[in-house]
Amino acid sequence: MIKQKYFLLTLLLLLNRAIFSQTIVLPDNWIFKTGDDISYKNEKIDEAGWTKIRVPGNWEDQGFPNYDGYAWYRLHFSVDEDLCTEQLYLFLGKIDDLDETFLNGVKIGSSGTFPPNPVTAWNEQRAYKIPTGLLKKENVIAIRAYDIFSPGGIHSGLIRILNEKEYQYEMNPPMGAKKSFYQMPTANGLIAAVYSERKNEIENIFPHIFKFYDENQLVKPFLKALKLKSKEKPISVKYLDNTHIISIDYKNFNLKYFAPFSVNEKIFYAVLSGKEEVISNLSFTYQTLETEVLIDSVIIKTNNVSQKYFLFSFNDSLHSNSEYIKQAADRIKQTENNLIEDELNFMYNVFRRAQYPKGMSSEEKNLYQQSIAVLKMAQAAENEIFPKGRGQVLASLPPGVWSICWLRDGMYTLLGLNSAGLFDESKKLISFYLNADANYYKTFVWKDGKDYGVGKDYQISVTRYFGIGKEESDFNDFGPNIELDGFGFFLYTFSDYINRSGDLVFFKEYYQFINERVADVLIHCIDKNDVLRIDSGPWERHLPGKQYIYTSATASGGLKAYAELLKKMNLNSEKYFHAAERIKNGLMKNFVVDGRYLKGNAEGKSNDEYEFYDMGMIEAFSLNVINDEKFFNSTLEEYDRKMKIQPHRGYSRVNGVDSL
């Protein structure tokens, strides 16, 4: 019986391996050209002048900043002729926004709707059936892509050719928990790296955690495709104890990747642990770019387990790390402390500082701690080389598209940090906002001759920030995003921080500045109908904008919370209470439909209009602007009827094609 069970287990493992055999892995280096010419679909064309581009990765980050519109990708590749008779499927990742795909000159699929009335398919995994007989030994893929706005191109997802079994598994995975993401970031607030479980390599190591230095320069990796040279395959991959350390188990050794918090270095570590005879001869392959790469290695011998440290750093125009990497290697040789233990203890201390909701299950606690670790990785460290960039928290870590300090995302981050009791991190983020370089859109005249600027000196960004701590607003053909919701939300989160932390010294240092450059600015932006003036809204609609409920709800909620804080401190608060109440009354006059529910913008006339419904309205309740349970229930009932995707899939963010 034991032999039979062993046989069945072995068979299942073999079948599982067959399912994930990954028939044809396509190269990640393609060629690219902006513009539109249908002849680019053909097998043989003149490819002189085409640009090399890495896939996946949006084209804005690879030499085409702010480009929207048509572009083409091409890839030449070879396959084993024995595979050409199989039923195969071409997976092309997710393409922002639309595509038509050709194989050897023949159209095999498309997603989205092209202009004049474009409909996005930015978040759909492309999977196109290859007609029998079309694939041959030498092939060319041509993709006609169209980007409506924001980052464009093949940005993520699975890119390869799969057989029928693999296709069925990917498109119809078995019941139960499903894995949908195979890239793992690790960072220490100074540098960031991305590990790909599918490729079993570190795809990129970046010299900063943020995406852009400023409007002119993208942060490029200093090292790519870092891969262990070993015939063994990984058995398991995880974050070690919910921390930032990526731990990969092999049969005969373990590999850990991380950037250290405990020593605050711009050095990336790969640490092998195992018997000395196993790990001593192991090494890595990698690709270098224009930056000078620094590499060192150290073996620490113990009685049972040895460790081999690999250190990777760089020199560039801003950094000189040669001495730091030498000191780090010497420290590893000389100290009795284990750097991995130091890193674990660092993150354990962060976990110990945090406040935990009562009644958490072990699974919930694990998720809570891992979330804290991600936020810690995403906050620029105190010794980041750009002083005004310190303390910022990114909307996402690489490889996420938005590895940028976006103001709105930061407000929700602050609420999370405050509620977790991580006040040191909250204070650093608030300090970043209060000291960043802003006020670039006090006035802004667009093509129509109208001034869409804020109209008064202000401190909080209208959209987001470059890595150096400078205000940014992304542009398209409809101008910049000029968003006002961050002003009100900042007042709310700042008040929440002071109330929870009791940091009166910090409050006294900044409240007058906040009065003038945040709260008074909101009052200035109240329109004659008693709600906030038009802006780009929470979904970045650019100019000319609308009067969005989200903006007015955050303004009223923020002003009310701030007024209550001022009153608590025995300071003049009357005008802020008055402004909060005025906006609330204006909200009830301009956004309530039939006395039953809230609409998304004051201009909306019919519930068939795009954006008539907007889930951003929920902040009118969560920020305690409207405290009416009956009205809340009737609003939610209407949104359940109009906006619910599926019983357990949440809501569209607005009515129409633009859904989360």
N, C-alpha and C positions, 0 to 999 in steps of 0.2 A: 504493500500500500504506500509506503514511504517513497519507494522508487517511482511509483505511478505519479504521486504528487510532484516529485522532483521533475519528472518528465514533462508534466503539464505546465509547471512553472517555467521551465526552460523554453517550451514551445511558445508560451505567451510572451516571454521576453523577446524571442526571435521575431514573432509576429509584430510586436510593438516596434522593434527596430526597423522592420520592413516598412511599416506605416510611415516612419519618419526618415526614410532613406533619402528624401530630397533629390529627386531625379536630376535636375539641372540647376545648379546655382549660377545665376547670371552675374557677370562682373559689375562692380560698382562705379567704374569709370565709363561714362557715356560721352557723346558729343551733343552740342546744344546750339540753337540759333533762334534769336527773337524774330518776330515778324511771321508772316503767313504766306506760304507758297505750296499749293497742293502737290506740286511735283516732288516735294521732299519725301513723299510716301514711297517713291520708287526705289527699287533695289540699288540701282546704280545712278548716283548723282555726283556732282562736283562738291566735295566736302571741304574744299579749301575755304578758310575763313570761319569754320565752325569752331566753337570753344569747347574744351574739355570741361566736364561737370561731374560731380560726384552724386550718385543716386543711392539711397534717398538723401534729400536735403533741398530746401527751397532755393530758388534761383536768386532771390534777393541777397542771400548770404554768400553768394559765389560770383560776385561781380556785376549783378544787375539790380542794384538797390532801387526800390520804389517802382519797379517795372510791372505794369499791369497790361494784359492783352494777350495776343497770340504768341506762341513759341513752339518750337519743335525739338524733340529728342530723337536721337538715333543711336543704335547699338548693333555692331557686328559681332556675331558669336558662332561658335561651332558646336555641333552635337555628334554623338556617336550615331552612326547610321542605323544601328540596331534599334534605336529608340524611335526612329521616324515613323514606324508602323503602329506604335502604341497610340491610344487616346490620351492626349496631353492637354494641359491647361496652362495658359500664360497668366501668371500673377504679377501685377505691376504696382503693388502698393496702393497708397491713397494719393490722389492727384487733385490739387487745388487749382481750379475748380472743376474743369470739364476736360474731356479728352475724346479723341478718336484714335484708335490704335490699328496699325497696319503691320502685317508680317509678310515679308517678301513681296511687298506691294499690294497685298490683299487686305481689305478692311476686315478685322475679326471681332471688333466690338467698340462700344462707345458708352460713356456715362455722362449724365447731365444734359443740358440743352444749351446750344450755342446761341450767340446773339442773332437777332436783335433783342430777344427776350431771354437772357441767360438764366438758367436754373442750376444752382451749384450741386455738385456731388462730392464735395471736398473731403468728406469723411467716410467714403465708401471704398472698401478694398476692391480693386479691379481684379477680376478673374474671368478671362475670356477663353472659350473653347477653341482649340486649334483645329481647323478642318483637316480631315484625313488627307495625307499626301502633300500638304503645304510645307511641312517642315522638311528640311534637307540638311546635308552636312554643313554647308555654309549658309548663314541666314542674316537677315537684317530686320530689326524692329524699328518702326518709325511711329512716334506719338505726336499727334497734333494736340496741343494743350491750350487752354484759355483760362486766364486768371482774372476774376472780376475785380477784386481788391485784396489788400493785405498780402502776406507771403504766398507765392505761387509755386506750382510745380509738383514733382513727385516728392512729397514731404516725409512719408513714413510708410510702414506696412511691409508686407511680405512681397519680395521680388525674386521670382524664380519660376521654373517650369515644373509642374507636378503631374504625376500620373493620376489615374482615376481614383485609386484608393486614397491617395494623399489629398486630392481635391475634395472628396467626400468628407474626409476627416476635418479639413479646414472649414468647409462651408456648413457642415452638419456635425459638429463635434458631439461626442457622447454626452449623456445626461450627467449632471453633477458640476462641480467647480471646474471652471475653464480658465486656462491661461491665455491672455490676449496681448501681453506686452513682454518683450524679450530684451529690452535695453535697461540697464541699471546704472544710474549716475552715482558717483561718489565725489565729495567735495569737502573742503574745510574752510569755506568762505574766502579763500585766496585763489585756488586753482580747482578745476573740475575735470572729471574724466567720465567716459561712458563705456560701460562693458556691454557687449552683445553676447547674449547666451547662445543665439543661433550660430554666430561666427566663432564663438569662444575666443574673443579677442577684445582688447581695449580699442575701441574705434578711434577715439580722439582724446588727447589731453590738452586742455586749454590753459593759457597763462593767467586767466581771470575767470570768475564764475559768470560774469555778464556777457552779453552778446555784442554790444557796440561800445567802443570808447566814446565816440561822439558821432555827429552827423556825417563825418567823412571816413570813418575807419571801423571796419568789422574786426572783432577779436578772432584771430585764426589760431588753430591748434599748433602747438610746437612739435607734436609727435602724433603719428597715426599708426593704426593697425599693429598695436603691440600684442604679440602672440607668443605663447610658450611653445618652445620646440620640444614636443614630446609625442610619442606614439600613443600614450594613454589618453582616454577620453574622460571628460568630467562625469562624475556620478551624480553630484548635486551641486546646486548654486543657491546661495541665500545671503541676506544681510545677517551678519553675526550678532546675535542677541539684540536685534532691532536697532543696531547702530549703523554707522556709515561704512563699516568695513564689509567689503564683498568677500565672501569665503567660498572657495570652490574645492570640493573634495574629489580627489582622484583615488584610485585603488591603493597606491603606495605612498602618497604624499598629499599635502594640502597647499593651496595657493590663496593668498589674501592680497587684495588690492585696496589702497586707501591713500588719501592725503591727510597728513596729521594735524589735529587740533592742538595736541598737547605741546607741540614745539613751534607752531605757527610758521611753517616753512612753505615756500613754493617749490616743494619737492614731492614727487609722486613715488609711492613705494609699491613694489611687488615683493611679497615675502613667501618663500617656499619653506615648508616645515616637513621634516621626515628624516629617515636615516641618511647619514652623510653620504654613503655610497650611492644612494638613489638621487639625491638632489645636487650633489657637487658638480656634476657635468651638465645640468640643465641650464638653458639660456633662452633668450628671447630674440625674435625677429621684430622689426619695426620699420616704419618709414619716417624719414625726417623731411622737413620742409625748409623754408628759407632761414628760420631761426636756428641759431647755434644750440645744439642739444648737448647736455652734460649727462654723463652716465658713470655710475660707480657700482660696485658690489662688495658685499662683506659676508663671510660665513662665520656663524657663531656655533661653536661645538659644545654639545652637552653630552651627558651620559647616555640618554635614551633618544632624544630628538634634537636634531640640528636645524638651524635656520639659515637660509641664504637670502640676504637682503639685496634687492636691486633698487637703485635710486636713479630717478630720472628728473632732470631739471633743465634750465635753459638760460642763455644770455640774450638780451635784446637791447634796444635803445633805452628802455626804461629800467631794466633789471640787470644786475651783475651777481649771479648766483654761484660763481665758481668757488668762492671761499665758503659759502654756506653748505654746498654739497660735500666739500672736503671735511668741514667740521661735523656734519651729520654722520658721515662714514666713520670718522674717528670716535665720535660719541658712542656709536653702536658697538665698536670694538672694545671700548674702555669701560662702559657703564655696566653695572649688573642688572639694571632695569631692562625690562622687555618692552619695546616700543608698542607692541600690540596690546599688552596689558595696560600701558599708560593711556592708549587711545580708548580702550574699553572703560577704564576708570573715569576718563574725562566725560564720556557720554553717560555713564552711570550716574555721575554727579549731576548732570543736567536733568536726568530722569528723576533723581531724588529731590531736586528743587521744585519740580512740577507738582501741581495740585491735581488729584485724580477725582473724577466723578465717583460718587458712591455706587456700590453695587455692580461694578464692572466685572464682566467675565474675563477669564484669562485671555481669550481671543481678542476681546475688546481692548484689554490692556496692552497686548502686543501691538495692535493697530495704533493705539494712542501713542505709544513710545516711538514707533516707527515714523509716525507723523511728526513728532517733535524732532526726531533726527533729521528728517527732510527739511524742516524749517530752519534748523541750525545750519545745515549744509548750504542753504540758499541765502544766508545773511552774510553780506560782505564783512570781512574781519576788520578789526581795529587797525591792523598794520597794512591794509590794502594801500597801494602806492598813491592812490588819488584820495586826498583827505576828505573831499566832499562826497566821495562815493561810499564811505564807510557807513555801515549800519543798514544800508538798503537791503530789502528782501525781494528776491526775484519772483515773478509770477510763475515761473517754472524753471527747473534746472535743465541744462542740456541733457538729452537731445530735444527737449521741448521747444516748440517754435518761439514761445514767449519767455525766453530767459532774459527778461527785461524787468526793471522795477516799475511795474504798472501801479498807478496810484490806487485804483479801485480794489485790485487784488490785495494790495497792502493794507487796506482798511479792514478787510476780513481777516487777514493775517494778524493784525493788531488785536482784534476781538478774541481770536484764538489764543494768542500769547497772554493776553490779560486774564482770560478765564482759566488758563493753565497756571497762572501765577509766575510766569517767566518774565518778571518785570525788568530784568537787566536787558533782555532782548527787545522788549517793548520800548524801553527808553531809548535804546540805540536807534531803533527805526523811527520813532517820533523825532529824535534829534536830527536824523538825516533829513526828514521833510522840512524841519524848521531852519535848516542851514544850507539846503540845496540852492542851486543857482536857477531861479525861476523869474517870472514876470515878463516873459518874452511876448505874451499875447495880450498886453494891456490894451493895445490897439491892433486891429488886423483888418485891413480893407481888402476884400476879395474882388473878383472880376466884375461882379455886379455893382461895384462902387460902394457897397454897404460896409460899415465897420462892425465886425462880429467880435471884436476884442472884449475882454472882461470889463474894461472901462475904468478900472481903479487899480492902484498898485496892489499886488497880491503875492502870496508866498507859495501856495499849494499848486502843483502842476495841473494844467488843464488836461493832461493825459497820462504821461509817464516820464521816465528819466533815462538819459544815457548813463553808461557806467561811471563816467567821471562826476556824476551828480548834477548834470545839466538838464533842464526841462526839455522834453521832446514832445512833439505832436506829429503823428504820422499823417502824410498827405496822400491824396489821390486826385483824380480829375475834379472832385467836388470840394477841394480844399482840405484844410486840416480838421482834425477832431478838436473841438473846443468844448470840453465837458465840465460841468459845474457841480456834479454830484459829489465829487471828492471833497469840496469845501465843507459841506454839511456833515459828511461822514467823518471827516477829520475831527470836527468839533465833538462828535459823538464818541469817537474812540479815544481822543485825548481825555475827555471827561471821565470815561470809563477807566482809563489808566490811573488817573489821579485818585478817583474814589476807591479803587481796589488797592493801590499800592500805598496811598497816604504820602506820596512824594511831594510835600508842600514846598520844598526848596525849588524843585523843578517848576512847579506851578508858578511861583512868584517870579522866577527868572523870565518866564515866557508869556504870561497871560496878557500883558499890555500889547505885546507884539502880535499875539493871536487875535486880540480885539481888532486891531487896525488892519491886519493883512489877511484875515480869514473871515471872522464874523461880520465885520462891517462891509466886507466885499459882498457877502451873501445878501445883506440888506439892500445894497446898491443894485443887485441883480433882480430884485422883486419887480415884476411887471405891473402894469396898471390893473390887470385882472386878478392881482393878489397871489399869483404863483410865480415861480422862477421863469425868467425869460427863456427864449429858445436857446437850446444848445444841442450838441451832437448826441446826447443821450447815452444810456449804458451799453448800447450795442454799436457804438462808433459809427453813426450815420453821416459824419462830416457835415458840411454846410449845405443848406442854410439851417437845418435842424428843425426841431419842434419843441413844444412845451411838454416834456415828458413827466409822467407821474413819479418816476423813480427820482428824478432830480429834485422835485418839490418835496417829496417825502423825506429824503435825506436832509434837505435843508431845514425843514420844520423840526424833524427829530433831533438833528444836531444842535440847532439853536436852542431848543428847549432844554436838552441835557446840559449844554454849556451855561445857560442862564441859571439852572438849578445849582451848578457847581459854583458860579460866581456868588449867588445868594448864600450858599453854605459858607463861603469865605468872607461874608459881610461886605461884598463889593457890589457896585452898581450893576444891576442885571435887568432893569425894567425894559430897556429898549429891545433886548434880545428875547425876553418873554413875549413882548408885544409882536415882534416880527414872526416868531414861531407860531403864535396864534393866528396872525394874519394869513400866513401861508396855509395853515390848516383849514381855515375858513374858505380860502380860495380853492383849495383842493376839493373840498366838499361841493363847491359851486361848479367847478370846471371838469371834474373827473368822475362824478357819480352818474350812473345810468339808471333811470327808472327807479331810483331809490334803493336799488338792489345790489349793485356791484360797481367796481372801479374799472375804468377804461385806461388804456396805455398812454394816451396823449390828449391834450385839450382840443386839438384840431379835429380829432376823429368824429365823423358824422354817422357812419354806418358800420355795423359789426361785421360786414364783409370786407372792410378795408384792411389792407396789410398793416400790422402793428396796432390795430384797434384794441386787441387783447395783448397784454404785456405782463409776464410773470414778475417783472420787477416791481409791480404794484404791491407785492407781499411786504416790502419794507415799510409801507404805510402802517402796517400792523405790528411788525417786529420791532420797529423803532418807536412804538408807542405813540404814534401820531393820532391814529384812530383806535379808540379803546371801546369797541362796540361788538360784543360777541355775536349778536344776531346778524349784524351787517357783515361781519367776517364770514360767517357760515354761508350767507347768501352769495357773497362774492366767490367763495371757494366752490360752491355748487355750480355757479356759472362757468368758472374756469375748468372744473372737472368735465363739464359738458362740452366745452369748446377746445380745450387745450391738452387734455390728457392723451398721452400717446397710446399706452396700453395700461392695464390695471397695475402693473408693477414696473413701469418704465418711466415714470415721471411725466413731465410736461414739456411741450414746446416752449421756447422762451418768448416767442411772439407768434401770433397766428400767421400762417403762410408757410413758405418753404424753409425759412430760417430757423432751424430747431437745433437744440443741443443733443 
